[in-house]
Amino acid sequence: ALWVGLALMTVGTFLGAVWANESWGRYWGWDPKETWALITMVVYAVVTHLHLVKRWNSLWLFNLASVIAFASVLMTFFGVNYFLSGMHSYGQNDNVHGIFTYLYIALGVVIVLAVLSYRRWKTKV
């Protein structure tokens, strides 16, 4: 699934650059959406190549990196629109301060689950 996601994100980013050239006369402008699309592609490329480094070739690390990669996708699709300003920020809202509480809670839950799963994984290995 990660390889398919990486391929589709790469094709989508390149086709978006072609569309941007037709619309605005430039392929890349370092808009927040374009930048986060590139970040997501790089994160997915790192995750898909993680197994090539012997020290990092563990199922636990791969699963944690996959969750982080999916979080970068969510940031690209939703976070840029609501939190950052740019040409792709169609739904930017000034009243988004309350959402940060939920983001911090979600981050905390992921960190707690990562620590607990790592401890359990270490006892089995």
Rosetta constraint file for C-alpha pairs under 8 A:
AtomPair CA 1 CA 5 HARMONIC 6.06 0.50
AtomPair CA 2 CA 6 HARMONIC 5.99 0.50
AtomPair CA 2 CA 44 HARMONIC 6.95 0.50
AtomPair CA 2 CA 48 HARMONIC 6.61 0.50
AtomPair CA 3 CA 7 HARMONIC 6.12 0.50
AtomPair CA 3 CA 48 HARMONIC 6.81 0.50
AtomPair CA 4 CA 8 HARMONIC 6.11 0.50
AtomPair CA 5 CA 9 HARMONIC 5.99 0.50
AtomPair CA 5 CA 44 HARMONIC 7.93 0.50
AtomPair CA 6 CA 10 HARMONIC 6.04 0.50
AtomPair CA 6 CA 41 HARMONIC 6.29 0.50
AtomPair CA 6 CA 44 HARMONIC 5.95 0.50
AtomPair CA 6 CA 45 HARMONIC 6.82 0.50
AtomPair CA 7 CA 11 HARMONIC 6.17 0.50
AtomPair CA 8 CA 12 HARMONIC 5.90 0.50
AtomPair CA 9 CA 13 HARMONIC 5.96 0.50
AtomPair CA 9 CA 37 HARMONIC 7.68 0.50
AtomPair CA 9 CA 41 HARMONIC 6.45 0.50
AtomPair CA 10 CA 14 HARMONIC 6.24 0.50
AtomPair CA 10 CA 41 HARMONIC 6.56 0.50
AtomPair CA 11 CA 15 HARMONIC 6.06 0.50
AtomPair CA 12 CA 16 HARMONIC 5.92 0.50
AtomPair CA 13 CA 17 HARMONIC 6.24 0.50
AtomPair CA 13 CA 34 HARMONIC 7.81 0.50
AtomPair CA 13 CA 37 HARMONIC 6.77 0.50
AtomPair CA 13 CA 38 HARMONIC 7.68 0.50
AtomPair CA 14 CA 18 HARMONIC 6.43 0.50
AtomPair CA 15 CA 19 HARMONIC 6.19 0.50
AtomPair CA 16 CA 20 HARMONIC 6.01 0.50
AtomPair CA 17 CA 21 HARMONIC 6.18 0.50
AtomPair CA 17 CA 26 HARMONIC 7.82 0.50
AtomPair CA 17 CA 27 HARMONIC 4.64 0.50
AtomPair CA 17 CA 28 HARMONIC 6.19 0.50
AtomPair CA 18 CA 22 HARMONIC 6.44 0.50
AtomPair CA 18 CA 27 HARMONIC 6.15 0.50
AtomPair CA 19 CA 23 HARMONIC 6.11 0.50
AtomPair CA 19 CA 27 HARMONIC 7.84 0.50
AtomPair CA 20 CA 24 HARMONIC 5.51 0.50
AtomPair CA 20 CA 25 HARMONIC 6.72 0.50
AtomPair CA 20 CA 26 HARMONIC 6.06 0.50
AtomPair CA 20 CA 27 HARMONIC 5.52 0.50
AtomPair CA 20 CA 28 HARMONIC 7.37 0.50
AtomPair CA 21 CA 25 HARMONIC 4.32 0.50
AtomPair CA 21 CA 26 HARMONIC 4.28 0.50
AtomPair CA 21 CA 27 HARMONIC 4.64 0.50
AtomPair CA 21 CA 28 HARMONIC 7.92 0.50
AtomPair CA 22 CA 26 HARMONIC 7.62 0.50
AtomPair CA 28 CA 34 HARMONIC 7.38 0.50
AtomPair CA 29 CA 34 HARMONIC 7.50 0.50
AtomPair CA 30 CA 34 HARMONIC 5.85 0.50
AtomPair CA 30 CA 35 HARMONIC 5.55 0.50
AtomPair CA 31 CA 35 HARMONIC 6.07 0.50
AtomPair CA 31 CA 86 HARMONIC 5.99 0.50
AtomPair CA 31 CA 87 HARMONIC 6.79 0.50
AtomPair CA 31 CA 88 HARMONIC 7.76 0.50
AtomPair CA 32 CA 36 HARMONIC 6.03 0.50
AtomPair CA 32 CA 80 HARMONIC 6.58 0.50
AtomPair CA 32 CA 84 HARMONIC 6.91 0.50
AtomPair CA 32 CA 85 HARMONIC 7.37 0.50
AtomPair CA 32 CA 86 HARMONIC 6.24 0.50
AtomPair CA 32 CA 88 HARMONIC 7.70 0.50
AtomPair CA 33 CA 37 HARMONIC 6.05 0.50
AtomPair CA 33 CA 76 HARMONIC 6.35 0.50
AtomPair CA 33 CA 80 HARMONIC 6.07 0.50
AtomPair CA 33 CA 86 HARMONIC 7.73 0.50
AtomPair CA 33 CA 88 HARMONIC 6.21 0.50
AtomPair CA 34 CA 38 HARMONIC 6.36 0.50
AtomPair CA 35 CA 39 HARMONIC 6.22 0.50
AtomPair CA 36 CA 40 HARMONIC 5.99 0.50
AtomPair CA 36 CA 72 HARMONIC 7.79 0.50
AtomPair CA 36 CA 75 HARMONIC 7.59 0.50
AtomPair CA 36 CA 76 HARMONIC 5.37 0.50
AtomPair CA 36 CA 80 HARMONIC 7.84 0.50
AtomPair CA 37 CA 41 HARMONIC 6.26 0.50
AtomPair CA 37 CA 76 HARMONIC 6.13 0.50
AtomPair CA 38 CA 42 HARMONIC 6.24 0.50
AtomPair CA 39 CA 43 HARMONIC 6.10 0.50
AtomPair CA 39 CA 72 HARMONIC 7.65 0.50
AtomPair CA 40 CA 44 HARMONIC 6.09 0.50
AtomPair CA 40 CA 69 HARMONIC 6.93 0.50
AtomPair CA 40 CA 72 HARMONIC 5.57 0.50
AtomPair CA 40 CA 73 HARMONIC 6.12 0.50
AtomPair CA 40 CA 76 HARMONIC 7.34 0.50
AtomPair CA 41 CA 45 HARMONIC 6.10 0.50
AtomPair CA 42 CA 46 HARMONIC 6.14 0.50
AtomPair CA 43 CA 47 HARMONIC 6.22 0.50
AtomPair CA 43 CA 69 HARMONIC 5.89 0.50
AtomPair CA 43 CA 72 HARMONIC 7.70 0.50
AtomPair CA 44 CA 48 HARMONIC 6.07 0.50
AtomPair CA 44 CA 66 HARMONIC 7.98 0.50
AtomPair CA 44 CA 69 HARMONIC 5.93 0.50
AtomPair CA 45 CA 49 HARMONIC 6.19 0.50
AtomPair CA 46 CA 50 HARMONIC 5.91 0.50
AtomPair CA 47 CA 62 HARMONIC 6.82 0.50
AtomPair CA 47 CA 65 HARMONIC 6.05 0.50
AtomPair CA 47 CA 66 HARMONIC 6.62 0.50
AtomPair CA 47 CA 69 HARMONIC 7.43 0.50
AtomPair CA 49 CA 53 HARMONIC 7.88 0.50
AtomPair CA 50 CA 56 HARMONIC 6.29 0.50
AtomPair CA 50 CA 57 HARMONIC 6.45 0.50
AtomPair CA 50 CA 62 HARMONIC 7.10 0.50
AtomPair CA 51 CA 56 HARMONIC 6.40 0.50
AtomPair CA 51 CA 57 HARMONIC 4.46 0.50
AtomPair CA 51 CA 58 HARMONIC 7.38 0.50
AtomPair CA 51 CA 62 HARMONIC 7.86 0.50
AtomPair CA 52 CA 56 HARMONIC 7.89 0.50
AtomPair CA 52 CA 57 HARMONIC 6.93 0.50
AtomPair CA 53 CA 57 HARMONIC 6.13 0.50
AtomPair CA 56 CA 61 HARMONIC 7.02 0.50
AtomPair CA 57 CA 61 HARMONIC 7.49 0.50
AtomPair CA 57 CA 62 HARMONIC 7.55 0.50
AtomPair CA 58 CA 62 HARMONIC 6.26 0.50
AtomPair CA 59 CA 63 HARMONIC 6.16 0.50
AtomPair CA 60 CA 64 HARMONIC 6.26 0.50
AtomPair CA 60 CA 117 HARMONIC 7.99 0.50
AtomPair CA 60 CA 118 HARMONIC 7.05 0.50
AtomPair CA 60 CA 121 HARMONIC 7.27 0.50
AtomPair CA 61 CA 65 HARMONIC 5.98 0.50
AtomPair CA 62 CA 66 HARMONIC 6.08 0.50
AtomPair CA 63 CA 67 HARMONIC 6.42 0.50
AtomPair CA 64 CA 68 HARMONIC 6.40 0.50
AtomPair CA 64 CA 114 HARMONIC 7.03 0.50
AtomPair CA 65 CA 69 HARMONIC 6.04 0.50
AtomPair CA 66 CA 70 HARMONIC 6.19 0.50
AtomPair CA 67 CA 71 HARMONIC 6.25 0.50
AtomPair CA 68 CA 72 HARMONIC 6.39 0.50
AtomPair CA 69 CA 73 HARMONIC 6.55 0.50
AtomPair CA 70 CA 74 HARMONIC 6.38 0.50
AtomPair CA 71 CA 75 HARMONIC 6.20 0.50
AtomPair CA 72 CA 76 HARMONIC 6.14 0.50
AtomPair CA 73 CA 77 HARMONIC 6.19 0.50
AtomPair CA 74 CA 78 HARMONIC 5.66 0.50
AtomPair CA 74 CA 79 HARMONIC 6.70 0.50
AtomPair CA 75 CA 79 HARMONIC 4.24 0.50
AtomPair CA 75 CA 80 HARMONIC 6.17 0.50
AtomPair CA 76 CA 80 HARMONIC 5.72 0.50
AtomPair CA 77 CA 81 HARMONIC 7.12 0.50
AtomPair CA 78 CA 82 HARMONIC 6.49 0.50
AtomPair CA 79 CA 83 HARMONIC 5.58 0.50
AtomPair CA 79 CA 84 HARMONIC 7.33 0.50
AtomPair CA 80 CA 84 HARMONIC 5.04 0.50
AtomPair CA 80 CA 85 HARMONIC 7.51 0.50
AtomPair CA 80 CA 88 HARMONIC 7.67 0.50
AtomPair CA 80 CA 89 HARMONIC 6.48 0.50
AtomPair CA 81 CA 85 HARMONIC 7.54 0.50
AtomPair CA 81 CA 88 HARMONIC 6.44 0.50
AtomPair CA 81 CA 89 HARMONIC 4.21 0.50
AtomPair CA 81 CA 90 HARMONIC 6.00 0.50
AtomPair CA 81 CA 91 HARMONIC 5.61 0.50
AtomPair CA 81 CA 92 HARMONIC 5.80 0.50
AtomPair CA 82 CA 89 HARMONIC 6.63 0.50
AtomPair CA 82 CA 90 HARMONIC 7.93 0.50
AtomPair CA 82 CA 91 HARMONIC 5.71 0.50
AtomPair CA 82 CA 92 HARMONIC 4.40 0.50
AtomPair CA 82 CA 93 HARMONIC 6.17 0.50
AtomPair CA 82 CA 96 HARMONIC 7.59 0.50
AtomPair CA 83 CA 92 HARMONIC 6.41 0.50
AtomPair CA 83 CA 93 HARMONIC 7.64 0.50
AtomPair CA 83 CA 96 HARMONIC 7.61 0.50
AtomPair CA 84 CA 89 HARMONIC 6.70 0.50
AtomPair CA 84 CA 92 HARMONIC 7.25 0.50
AtomPair CA 85 CA 89 HARMONIC 5.52 0.50
AtomPair CA 85 CA 92 HARMONIC 7.04 0.50
AtomPair CA 96 CA 100 HARMONIC 7.36 0.50
AtomPair CA 97 CA 101 HARMONIC 7.80 0.50
AtomPair CA 98 CA 102 HARMONIC 7.45 0.50
AtomPair CA 99 CA 103 HARMONIC 6.37 0.50
AtomPair CA 100 CA 104 HARMONIC 6.08 0.50
AtomPair CA 101 CA 105 HARMONIC 6.19 0.50
AtomPair CA 102 CA 106 HARMONIC 6.07 0.50
AtomPair CA 103 CA 107 HARMONIC 6.11 0.50
AtomPair CA 104 CA 108 HARMONIC 6.04 0.50
AtomPair CA 105 CA 109 HARMONIC 6.16 0.50
AtomPair CA 106 CA 110 HARMONIC 6.24 0.50
AtomPair CA 107 CA 111 HARMONIC 6.20 0.50
AtomPair CA 108 CA 112 HARMONIC 6.10 0.50
AtomPair CA 109 CA 113 HARMONIC 6.04 0.50
AtomPair CA 110 CA 114 HARMONIC 5.96 0.50
AtomPair CA 111 CA 115 HARMONIC 6.21 0.50
AtomPair CA 112 CA 116 HARMONIC 6.16 0.50
AtomPair CA 113 CA 117 HARMONIC 5.89 0.50
AtomPair CA 114 CA 118 HARMONIC 5.98 0.50
AtomPair CA 115 CA 119 HARMONIC 6.26 0.50
AtomPair CA 116 CA 120 HARMONIC 6.29 0.50
AtomPair CA 117 CA 121 HARMONIC 5.91 0.50
AtomPair CA 118 CA 122 HARMONIC 5.99 0.50
AtomPair CA 119 CA 123 HARMONIC 6.40 0.50
AtomPair CA 120 CA 124 HARMONIC 6.54 0.50
AtomPair CA 121 CA 125 HARMONIC 6.33 0.50
